[in-house]
Amino acid sequence: MTVLPRTGGDPVRVLGIGGTLRPGSTSERALRHALAAAAAEGAETELITAAQLTLPMYDPGVAPLTDEAVRLLAAVRRADALVLSVPGYHGGISGLLKNALDHLQELAGDAVPYLDGKAVGCVVATGGWQAGVTTLTSLRSTVHALRGWPTPLGVVVNSATKPFDAAGGIADAKVGDQLATVGRQVCGFARLWSAA
Protein backbone atom coordinates (compact mmCIF):
# COMPACT_ATOMS: atom_id res chain seq x y z
CA MET A 1 0.00 0.00 0.00
CA THR A 2 1.35 3.40 -0.97
CA VAL A 3 0.52 6.10 1.56
CA LEU A 4 -0.10 9.45 -0.06
CA PRO A 5 0.91 12.06 2.50
CA ARG A 6 -0.35 15.59 2.70
CA THR A 7 1.57 18.41 4.33
CA GLY A 8 2.74 17.15 7.71
CA GLY A 9 2.62 13.51 6.61
CA ASP A 10 -1.10 12.97 7.20
CA PRO A 11 -2.86 10.72 4.69
CA VAL A 12 -5.04 12.19 1.98
CA ARG A 13 -8.72 12.39 3.01
CA VAL A 14 -11.22 11.42 0.32
CA LEU A 15 -14.95 11.99 0.76
CA GLY A 16 -17.44 10.03 -1.31
CA ILE A 17 -20.93 11.45 -1.79
CA GLY A 18 -23.72 9.83 -3.76
CA GLY A 19 -25.87 6.93 -4.65
CA THR A 20 -29.64 6.82 -4.58
CA LEU A 21 -32.17 6.25 -1.83
CA ARG A 22 -32.19 2.59 -2.88
CA PRO A 23 -29.51 0.67 -0.93
CA GLY A 24 -27.06 -1.11 -3.22
CA SER A 25 -27.88 1.05 -6.23
CA THR A 26 -25.47 1.05 -9.16
CA SER A 27 -24.28 4.56 -8.34
CA GLU A 28 -23.64 3.65 -4.69
CA ARG A 29 -21.78 0.47 -5.66
CA ALA A 30 -19.66 2.46 -8.10
CA LEU A 31 -18.88 5.01 -5.39
CA ARG A 32 -17.83 2.30 -2.94
CA HIS A 33 -15.46 0.78 -5.52
CA ALA A 34 -13.83 4.15 -6.29
CA LEU A 35 -13.37 4.82 -2.55
CA ALA A 36 -11.89 1.34 -2.08
CA ALA A 37 -9.29 2.18 -4.73
CA ALA A 38 -8.47 5.42 -2.89
CA ALA A 39 -8.15 3.50 0.38
CA ALA A 40 -5.81 1.02 -1.33
CA GLU A 41 -3.61 4.03 -2.14
CA GLY A 42 -3.43 4.85 1.57
CA ALA A 43 -6.17 7.47 1.72
CA GLU A 44 -8.56 7.90 4.61
CA THR A 45 -12.06 7.64 3.16
CA GLU A 46 -15.47 8.78 4.32
CA LEU A 47 -18.82 7.98 2.72
CA ILE A 48 -22.06 9.94 2.73
CA THR A 49 -24.77 8.03 0.91
CA ALA A 50 -27.88 9.52 -0.61
CA ALA A 51 -29.91 8.10 2.27
CA GLN A 52 -27.94 10.44 4.58
CA LEU A 53 -28.78 13.49 2.46
CA THR A 54 -32.39 14.05 3.45
CA LEU A 55 -31.92 17.80 3.29
CA PRO A 56 -34.58 20.46 2.83
CA MET A 57 -34.41 22.30 -0.47
CA TYR A 58 -31.51 24.72 -0.23
CA ASP A 59 -32.59 28.27 0.59
CA PRO A 60 -29.61 30.67 0.91
CA GLY A 61 -29.38 32.48 4.19
CA VAL A 62 -31.94 30.36 6.02
CA ALA A 63 -30.69 29.24 9.42
CA PRO A 64 -30.24 27.11 11.31
CA LEU A 65 -29.01 24.38 9.01
CA THR A 66 -30.19 20.84 9.62
CA ASP A 67 -27.90 18.36 11.35
CA GLU A 68 -27.50 16.49 8.02
CA ALA A 69 -26.41 19.71 6.28
CA VAL A 70 -23.93 20.54 9.05
CA ARG A 71 -22.46 17.01 8.77
CA LEU A 72 -22.15 17.32 4.99
CA LEU A 73 -20.40 20.69 5.18
CA ALA A 74 -18.00 19.50 7.89
CA ALA A 75 -17.09 16.43 5.83
CA VAL A 76 -16.42 18.55 2.73
CA ARG A 77 -14.25 20.93 4.76
CA ARG A 78 -12.18 17.98 6.07
CA ALA A 79 -11.73 16.39 2.66
CA ASP A 80 -8.71 16.90 0.44
CA ALA A 81 -10.57 15.34 -2.51
CA LEU A 82 -14.02 14.01 -3.32
CA VAL A 83 -15.70 11.38 -5.43
CA LEU A 84 -19.26 12.19 -6.52
CA SER A 85 -21.36 9.34 -7.85
CA VAL A 86 -24.79 10.34 -9.07
CA PRO A 87 -27.66 8.68 -10.85
CA GLY A 88 -28.64 10.27 -14.12
CA TYR A 89 -32.32 11.10 -14.19
CA HIS A 90 -33.69 12.31 -17.53
CA GLY A 91 -30.32 13.59 -18.71
CA GLY A 92 -29.36 15.40 -15.50
CA ILE A 93 -28.18 14.95 -11.93
CA SER A 94 -30.79 13.67 -9.49
CA GLY A 95 -32.48 16.48 -7.58
CA LEU A 96 -31.40 14.98 -4.25
CA LEU A 97 -27.69 15.11 -5.14
CA LYS A 98 -27.95 18.53 -6.83
CA ASN A 99 -29.61 19.89 -3.69
CA ALA A 100 -26.72 18.54 -1.59
CA LEU A 101 -24.24 20.28 -3.90
CA ASP A 102 -26.30 23.48 -3.68
CA HIS A 103 -25.78 23.39 0.11
CA LEU A 104 -22.05 23.87 -0.55
CA GLN A 105 -22.92 27.54 -1.09
CA GLU A 106 -22.56 27.69 2.70
CA LEU A 107 -18.79 27.30 2.16
CA ALA A 108 -18.54 30.54 0.16
CA GLY A 109 -17.13 32.54 3.07
CA ASP A 110 -14.58 29.94 4.16
CA ALA A 111 -10.84 30.60 3.88
CA VAL A 112 -10.93 27.86 1.24
CA PRO A 113 -14.29 28.47 -0.44
CA TYR A 114 -16.48 25.82 -2.02
CA LEU A 115 -14.32 23.00 -3.47
CA ASP A 116 -11.37 25.25 -4.26
CA GLY A 117 -8.22 23.21 -4.81
CA LYS A 118 -9.96 19.84 -4.40
CA ALA A 119 -9.83 17.12 -7.01
CA VAL A 120 -13.28 15.67 -7.66
CA GLY A 121 -13.87 12.32 -9.32
CA CYS A 122 -17.14 12.28 -11.25
CA VAL A 123 -19.13 9.06 -11.71
CA VAL A 124 -22.58 8.74 -13.25
CA ALA A 125 -24.82 5.66 -13.31
CA THR A 126 -27.65 5.48 -15.83
CA GLY A 127 -29.68 2.94 -17.75
CA GLY A 128 -28.09 3.94 -21.06
CA TRP A 129 -25.11 5.70 -22.62
CA GLN A 130 -26.67 8.90 -23.97
CA ALA A 131 -28.17 10.08 -20.66
CA GLY A 132 -24.93 9.13 -18.91
CA VAL A 133 -22.72 11.34 -21.05
CA THR A 134 -25.12 14.28 -20.74
CA THR A 135 -25.29 13.88 -16.96
CA LEU A 136 -21.51 13.55 -16.65
CA THR A 137 -21.07 16.83 -18.53
CA SER A 138 -23.58 18.48 -16.20
CA LEU A 139 -21.86 17.11 -13.09
CA ARG A 140 -18.45 18.26 -14.27
CA SER A 141 -19.87 21.74 -14.97
CA THR A 142 -21.29 21.92 -11.45
CA VAL A 143 -17.93 20.90 -9.98
CA HIS A 144 -16.23 23.63 -12.05
CA ALA A 145 -18.74 26.19 -10.78
CA LEU A 146 -17.82 25.15 -7.23
CA ARG A 147 -14.11 25.70 -8.08
CA GLY A 148 -13.31 22.00 -7.90
CA TRP A 149 -11.02 20.17 -10.30
CA PRO A 150 -12.78 17.27 -12.05
CA THR A 151 -10.33 14.44 -12.59
CA PRO A 152 -9.32 13.78 -16.19
CA LEU A 153 -11.31 10.54 -16.19
CA GLY A 154 -15.04 10.73 -15.57
CA VAL A 155 -16.92 7.44 -15.55
CA VAL A 156 -20.32 6.54 -16.95
CA VAL A 157 -21.61 3.22 -15.62
CA ASN A 158 -24.41 1.79 -17.74
CA SER A 159 -26.56 -0.22 -15.35
CA ALA A 160 -28.24 -1.95 -18.31
CA THR A 161 -24.97 -3.85 -18.91
CA LYS A 162 -25.03 -5.35 -15.38
CA PRO A 163 -21.57 -4.09 -14.32
CA PHE A 164 -21.87 -5.52 -10.78
CA ASP A 165 -22.64 -9.03 -9.62
CA ALA A 166 -25.37 -9.92 -7.11
CA ALA A 167 -22.97 -9.40 -4.19
CA GLY A 168 -21.94 -5.93 -5.40
CA GLY A 169 -18.60 -7.05 -6.82
CA ILE A 170 -17.27 -5.96 -10.19
CA ALA A 171 -18.64 -8.04 -13.05
CA ASP A 172 -17.23 -5.79 -15.79
CA ALA A 173 -13.45 -5.48 -15.51
CA LYS A 174 -13.38 -2.33 -17.63
CA VAL A 175 -15.78 -0.56 -15.26
CA GLY A 176 -13.69 -1.77 -12.33
CA ASP A 177 -10.52 -0.37 -13.90
CA GLN A 178 -12.18 2.99 -14.60
CA LEU A 179 -13.50 3.35 -11.04
CA ALA A 180 -10.08 2.41 -9.65
CA THR A 181 -8.48 5.04 -11.87
CA VAL A 182 -10.81 7.70 -10.48
CA GLY A 183 -9.88 6.66 -6.93
CA ARG A 184 -6.18 6.86 -7.75
CA GLN A 185 -6.50 10.17 -9.58
CA VAL A 186 -8.21 12.01 -6.73
CA CYS A 187 -5.48 10.79 -4.36
CA GLY A 188 -2.68 11.76 -6.72
CA PHE A 189 -4.03 15.24 -7.42
CA ALA A 190 -4.65 15.88 -3.72
CA ARG A 191 -1.07 14.96 -2.95
CA LEU A 192 0.28 17.20 -5.71
CA TRP A 193 -1.89 20.14 -4.63
CA SER A 194 -0.75 19.75 -1.02
CA ALA A 195 2.88 19.70 -2.10
CA ALA A 196 2.38 22.86 -4.16
C-alpha positions as a Markdown table, in Angstrom:
| # | Residue | x | y | z |
|---|---|---|---|---|
| 1 | Met | 0.0 | 0.0 | 0.0 |
| 2 | Thr | 1.3 | 3.4 | -1.0 |
| 3 | Val | 0.5 | 6.1 | 1.6 |
| 4 | Leu | -0.1 | 9.4 | -0.1 |
| 5 | Pro | 0.9 | 12.1 | 2.5 |
| 6 | Arg | -0.4 | 15.6 | 2.7 |
| 7 | Thr | 1.6 | 18.4 | 4.3 |
| 8 | Gly | 2.7 | 17.1 | 7.7 |
| 9 | Gly | 2.6 | 13.5 | 6.6 |
| 10 | Asp | -1.1 | 13.0 | 7.2 |
| 11 | Pro | -2.9 | 10.7 | 4.7 |
| 12 | Val | -5.0 | 12.2 | 2.0 |
| 13 | Arg | -8.7 | 12.4 | 3.0 |
| 14 | Val | -11.2 | 11.4 | 0.3 |
| 15 | Leu | -14.9 | 12.0 | 0.8 |
| 16 | Gly | -17.4 | 10.0 | -1.3 |
| 17 | Ile | -20.9 | 11.4 | -1.8 |
| 18 | Gly | -23.7 | 9.8 | -3.8 |
| 19 | Gly | -25.9 | 6.9 | -4.7 |
| 20 | Thr | -29.6 | 6.8 | -4.6 |
| 21 | Leu | -32.2 | 6.2 | -1.8 |
| 22 | Arg | -32.2 | 2.6 | -2.9 |
| 23 | Pro | -29.5 | 0.7 | -0.9 |
| 24 | Gly | -27.1 | -1.1 | -3.2 |
| 25 | Ser | -27.9 | 1.0 | -6.2 |
| 26 | Thr | -25.5 | 1.1 | -9.2 |
| 27 | Ser | -24.3 | 4.6 | -8.3 |
| 28 | Glu | -23.6 | 3.7 | -4.7 |
| 29 | Arg | -21.8 | 0.5 | -5.7 |
| 30 | Ala | -19.7 | 2.5 | -8.1 |
| 31 | Leu | -18.9 | 5.0 | -5.4 |
| 32 | Arg | -17.8 | 2.3 | -2.9 |
| 33 | His | -15.5 | 0.8 | -5.5 |
| 34 | Ala | -13.8 | 4.1 | -6.3 |
| 35 | Leu | -13.4 | 4.8 | -2.6 |
| 36 | Ala | -11.9 | 1.3 | -2.1 |
| 37 | Ala | -9.3 | 2.2 | -4.7 |
| 38 | Ala | -8.5 | 5.4 | -2.9 |
| 39 | Ala | -8.2 | 3.5 | 0.4 |
| 40 | Ala | -5.8 | 1.0 | -1.3 |
| 41 | Glu | -3.6 | 4.0 | -2.1 |
| 42 | Gly | -3.4 | 4.8 | 1.6 |
| 43 | Ala | -6.2 | 7.5 | 1.7 |
| 44 | Glu | -8.6 | 7.9 | 4.6 |
| 45 | Thr | -12.1 | 7.6 | 3.2 |
| 46 | Glu | -15.5 | 8.8 | 4.3 |
| 47 | Leu | -18.8 | 8.0 | 2.7 |
| 48 | Ile | -22.1 | 9.9 | 2.7 |
| 49 | Thr | -24.8 | 8.0 | 0.9 |
| 50 | Ala | -27.9 | 9.5 | -0.6 |
| 51 | Ala | -29.9 | 8.1 | 2.3 |
| 52 | Gln | -27.9 | 10.4 | 4.6 |
| 53 | Leu | -28.8 | 13.5 | 2.5 |
| 54 | Thr | -32.4 | 14.0 | 3.5 |
| 55 | Leu | -31.9 | 17.8 | 3.3 |
| 56 | Pro | -34.6 | 20.5 | 2.8 |
| 57 | Met | -34.4 | 22.3 | -0.5 |
| 58 | Tyr | -31.5 | 24.7 | -0.2 |
| 59 | Asp | -32.6 | 28.3 | 0.6 |
| 60 | Pro | -29.6 | 30.7 | 0.9 |
| 61 | Gly | -29.4 | 32.5 | 4.2 |
| 62 | Val | -31.9 | 30.4 | 6.0 |
| 63 | Ala | -30.7 | 29.2 | 9.4 |
| 64 | Pro | -30.2 | 27.1 | 11.3 |
| 65 | Leu | -29.0 | 24.4 | 9.0 |
| 66 | Thr | -30.2 | 20.8 | 9.6 |
| 67 | Asp | -27.9 | 18.4 | 11.3 |
| 68 | Glu | -27.5 | 16.5 | 8.0 |
| 69 | Ala | -26.4 | 19.7 | 6.3 |
| 70 | Val | -23.9 | 20.5 | 9.0 |
| 71 | Arg | -22.5 | 17.0 | 8.8 |
| 72 | Leu | -22.1 | 17.3 | 5.0 |
| 73 | Leu | -20.4 | 20.7 | 5.2 |
| 74 | Ala | -18.0 | 19.5 | 7.9 |
| 75 | Ala | -17.1 | 16.4 | 5.8 |
| 76 | Val | -16.4 | 18.5 | 2.7 |
| 77 | Arg | -14.3 | 20.9 | 4.8 |
| 78 | Arg | -12.2 | 18.0 | 6.1 |
| 79 | Ala | -11.7 | 16.4 | 2.7 |
| 80 | Asp | -8.7 | 16.9 | 0.4 |
| 81 | Ala | -10.6 | 15.3 | -2.5 |
| 82 | Leu | -14.0 | 14.0 | -3.3 |
| 83 | Val | -15.7 | 11.4 | -5.4 |
| 84 | Leu | -19.3 | 12.2 | -6.5 |
| 85 | Ser | -21.4 | 9.3 | -7.8 |
| 86 | Val | -24.8 | 10.3 | -9.1 |
| 87 | Pro | -27.7 | 8.7 | -10.9 |
| 88 | Gly | -28.6 | 10.3 | -14.1 |
| 89 | Tyr | -32.3 | 11.1 | -14.2 |
| 90 | His | -33.7 | 12.3 | -17.5 |
| 91 | Gly | -30.3 | 13.6 | -18.7 |
| 92 | Gly | -29.4 | 15.4 | -15.5 |
| 93 | Ile | -28.2 | 15.0 | -11.9 |
| 94 | Ser | -30.8 | 13.7 | -9.5 |
| 95 | Gly | -32.5 | 16.5 | -7.6 |
| 96 | Leu | -31.4 | 15.0 | -4.2 |
| 97 | Leu | -27.7 | 15.1 | -5.1 |
| 98 | Lys | -27.9 | 18.5 | -6.8 |
| 99 | Asn | -29.6 | 19.9 | -3.7 |
| 100 | Ala | -26.7 | 18.5 | -1.6 |
| 101 | Leu | -24.2 | 20.3 | -3.9 |
| 102 | Asp | -26.3 | 23.5 | -3.7 |
| 103 | His | -25.8 | 23.4 | 0.1 |
| 104 | Leu | -22.1 | 23.9 | -0.6 |
| 105 | Gln | -22.9 | 27.5 | -1.1 |
| 106 | Glu | -22.6 | 27.7 | 2.7 |
| 107 | Leu | -18.8 | 27.3 | 2.2 |
| 108 | Ala | -18.5 | 30.5 | 0.2 |
| 109 | Gly | -17.1 | 32.5 | 3.1 |
| 110 | Asp | -14.6 | 29.9 | 4.2 |
| 111 | Ala | -10.8 | 30.6 | 3.9 |
| 112 | Val | -10.9 | 27.9 | 1.2 |
| 113 | Pro | -14.3 | 28.5 | -0.4 |
| 114 | Tyr | -16.5 | 25.8 | -2.0 |
| 115 | Leu | -14.3 | 23.0 | -3.5 |
| 116 | Asp | -11.4 | 25.3 | -4.3 |
| 117 | Gly | -8.2 | 23.2 | -4.8 |
| 118 | Lys | -10.0 | 19.8 | -4.4 |
| 119 | Ala | -9.8 | 17.1 | -7.0 |
| 120 | Val | -13.3 | 15.7 | -7.7 |
| 121 | Gly | -13.9 | 12.3 | -9.3 |
| 122 | Cys | -17.1 | 12.3 | -11.3 |
| 123 | Val | -19.1 | 9.1 | -11.7 |
| 124 | Val | -22.6 | 8.7 | -13.2 |
| 125 | Ala | -24.8 | 5.7 | -13.3 |
| 126 | Thr | -27.7 | 5.5 | -15.8 |
| 127 | Gly | -29.7 | 2.9 | -17.7 |
| 128 | Gly | -28.1 | 3.9 | -21.1 |
| 129 | Trp | -25.1 | 5.7 | -22.6 |
| 130 | Gln | -26.7 | 8.9 | -24.0 |
| 131 | Ala | -28.2 | 10.1 | -20.7 |
| 132 | Gly | -24.9 | 9.1 | -18.9 |
| 133 | Val | -22.7 | 11.3 | -21.1 |
| 134 | Thr | -25.1 | 14.3 | -20.7 |
| 135 | Thr | -25.3 | 13.9 | -17.0 |
| 136 | Leu | -21.5 | 13.5 | -16.7 |
| 137 | Thr | -21.1 | 16.8 | -18.5 |
| 138 | Ser | -23.6 | 18.5 | -16.2 |
| 139 | Leu | -21.9 | 17.1 | -13.1 |
| 140 | Arg | -18.4 | 18.3 | -14.3 |
| 141 | Ser | -19.9 | 21.7 | -15.0 |
| 142 | Thr | -21.3 | 21.9 | -11.5 |
| 143 | Val | -17.9 | 20.9 | -10.0 |
| 144 | His | -16.2 | 23.6 | -12.1 |
| 145 | Ala | -18.7 | 26.2 | -10.8 |
| 146 | Leu | -17.8 | 25.2 | -7.2 |
| 147 | Arg | -14.1 | 25.7 | -8.1 |
| 148 | Gly | -13.3 | 22.0 | -7.9 |
| 149 | Trp | -11.0 | 20.2 | -10.3 |
| 150 | Pro | -12.8 | 17.3 | -12.0 |
| 151 | Thr | -10.3 | 14.4 | -12.6 |
| 152 | Pro | -9.3 | 13.8 | -16.2 |
| 153 | Leu | -11.3 | 10.5 | -16.2 |
| 154 | Gly | -15.0 | 10.7 | -15.6 |
| 155 | Val | -16.9 | 7.4 | -15.6 |
| 156 | Val | -20.3 | 6.5 | -17.0 |
| 157 | Val | -21.6 | 3.2 | -15.6 |
| 158 | Asn | -24.4 | 1.8 | -17.7 |
| 159 | Ser | -26.6 | -0.2 | -15.4 |
| 160 | Ala | -28.2 | -2.0 | -18.3 |
| 161 | Thr | -25.0 | -3.9 | -18.9 |
| 162 | Lys | -25.0 | -5.4 | -15.4 |
| 163 | Pro | -21.6 | -4.1 | -14.3 |
| 164 | Phe | -21.9 | -5.5 | -10.8 |
| 165 | Asp | -22.6 | -9.0 | -9.6 |
| 166 | Ala | -25.4 | -9.9 | -7.1 |
| 167 | Ala | -23.0 | -9.4 | -4.2 |
| 168 | Gly | -21.9 | -5.9 | -5.4 |
| 169 | Gly | -18.6 | -7.0 | -6.8 |
| 170 | Ile | -17.3 | -6.0 | -10.2 |
| 171 | Ala | -18.6 | -8.0 | -13.1 |
| 172 | Asp | -17.2 | -5.8 | -15.8 |
| 173 | Ala | -13.4 | -5.5 | -15.5 |
| 174 | Lys | -13.4 | -2.3 | -17.6 |
| 175 | Val | -15.8 | -0.6 | -15.3 |
| 176 | Gly | -13.7 | -1.8 | -12.3 |
| 177 | Asp | -10.5 | -0.4 | -13.9 |
| 178 | Gln | -12.2 | 3.0 | -14.6 |
| 179 | Leu | -13.5 | 3.3 | -11.0 |
| 180 | Ala | -10.1 | 2.4 | -9.6 |
| 181 | Thr | -8.5 | 5.0 | -11.9 |
| 182 | Val | -10.8 | 7.7 | -10.5 |
| 183 | Gly | -9.9 | 6.7 | -6.9 |
| 184 | Arg | -6.2 | 6.9 | -7.8 |
| 185 | Gln | -6.5 | 10.2 | -9.6 |
| 186 | Val | -8.2 | 12.0 | -6.7 |
| 187 | Cys | -5.5 | 10.8 | -4.4 |
| 188 | Gly | -2.7 | 11.8 | -6.7 |
| 189 | Phe | -4.0 | 15.2 | -7.4 |
| 190 | Ala | -4.7 | 15.9 | -3.7 |
| 191 | Arg | -1.1 | 15.0 | -2.9 |
| 192 | Leu | 0.3 | 17.2 | -5.7 |
| 193 | Trp | -1.9 | 20.1 | -4.6 |
| 194 | Ser | -0.7 | 19.7 | -1.0 |
| 195 | Ala | 2.9 | 19.7 | -2.1 |
| 196 | Ala | 2.4 | 22.9 | -4.2 |
